[in-house]
Amino acid sequence: MRKRGGSLKSKTFLIAVTIALSLIIAGQVFYIYRQHIALQTLSSLYATLKEDYETLEQKHASLTSEHFSLESEHNALVSDHESLQREYDSLESQNQYLELRYDNIKDNYKRLRNTINQHSHPSNFSDFITPKDSAISPIVIQVTGGWSDQTDYGECWEDIKKMYDWVRNNIEYRGDCLFPLLPSDPTGNIQWIKSMWQFPNETLK
């Protein structure tokens, strides 16, 4: 009886050990299975992240290239702006110079017009009476001997007659030639007239 009882205990122990080992092995297998599933999940996630990284890297390369292109265009635009600024400054300087020249020419033309048109359309006829002209007064003194007594009007009339006779004997009358009448605007048309006024010193020439 003891022998059979000991054999039964041995079998029971072996079964218990077998069950324990089976449970341990099953647990390890399940753990390995779970690790395998996790590894597959991580591998898939890694592949996705790698793909995203490569996509981002391509975008980065594209943006870097676009940045360099835009920077190059910006530098070209800055260079063009500086060139245009220099050209603008030069043109502005030329324009200011031309404006000064234009104003100068306009003033010169105005003075020339006033001088020329004074002979045909004088604004003041008394301007042509020039007794103090250095080209006239010596001839007056030479012809009249001077007005010695300014209270003697008889002497004055005699001097007037002497000057009249001198003019008649020394100044030859000739008809006036056509004389220009300048317009107020240089681009206007010049008119030609048949009569004019001139200063005494011009008559003597």
Helices and strands as residue ranges (DSSP letters): H 2-120, G 125-128, H 137-144, H 153-170, E 179-181, E 191-193, H 200-203
